[in-house]
Amino acid sequence: MDKEIKQIDLLIIGSGPAGLTAAIYAGRSKLNTLVLEDEIVGGQIRGSYKVENYPGFISISGSDLADKLYEHAVKFGSKIDEFDKIKSINFSKDKKFIETENAVYNPKAIIIATGSKHRPLPIAEEEKFHGKGIHYCELCDGEMYEGKDIIVVGGGNSAVQGAVYLSKYTKSITLIHQFDNLQANKSNEEELLKNKKINIIWDSEIRKAIGKNKIEAVSIENVKTKVYSELKTEGIFVYIGLEPKTELFKNFIKLNEWGYIETDENIQTNINGIFAAGDVRSKMFRQLTTATADGTIAALMAEKYILEKED
């Protein structure tokens, strides 16, 4: 049986802070709005155990903030469809079709707010141990390592905050960083450096995970001296950056060399009526506040586009 084609005003792809903010504004504008999310609502922010840079909240957990954004969007009438994966898309100047597992949507305008995903640890054993020794979410998997010795990879805010959070479970943490200094903000750095459970190995990268059915050790290379060493560990948490989730759109939407969506000053893509917001968009700064700002602009521009088309 053919799927039903649903006509709606606005389809938002992704439910992180950018997508949910767009849904709030679109709902308040009385647009018939649907948010599609193929995973859990909230995006990357849901995995942050503490958020201290969002105006109005001195400190709030990422999951609590995500819940508040979700409730706000729903209150103003936007519908949110979780775990409905997109199977195919067909974008042109005049027609926009998105097929999911449950339906086919023909919206008047689209906001792409798919965000980004964790960059995988670049070793051959990553796939073998993914979720079984190699992890990317301290909130999801940290409790598994109660009383154990683990490794954290990275040196930015995510790595530093993740290591501090994990230290409440673990026996010890070795942070492995490819540079000789941290890239985290000063307050996060100070919190990590005073934590007696955390040791740092500088100028180094993991080259191999060792173990048959579980990780038992890693092979580490000092990138300056080229000397290899081996370190016993029971788990690895990885925070080495993010990459945009744009694979679905590459045949229709203009991307830059790193895979981020190119937009104009009104955050419209190369196709009229399709906008991009949040971490998926090519821009200098990717912060929670810039994501919500993008979502605001995207919703307002989408409403303007729809009204002009109807006139």
Helices and strands as residue ranges (DSSP letters): E 5-13, H 17-28, E 33-37, G 43-47, H 62-75, E 79-82, E 86-91, E 96-100, E 104-112, E 116-118, H 126-129, E 134-135, H 138-141, G 142-145, E 149-153, H 157-166, E 172-176, H 186-193, E 198-201, E 204-210, E 217-222, E 228-232, E 236-238, E 242-244, G 247-249, E 274-276, G 278-280, H 288-310
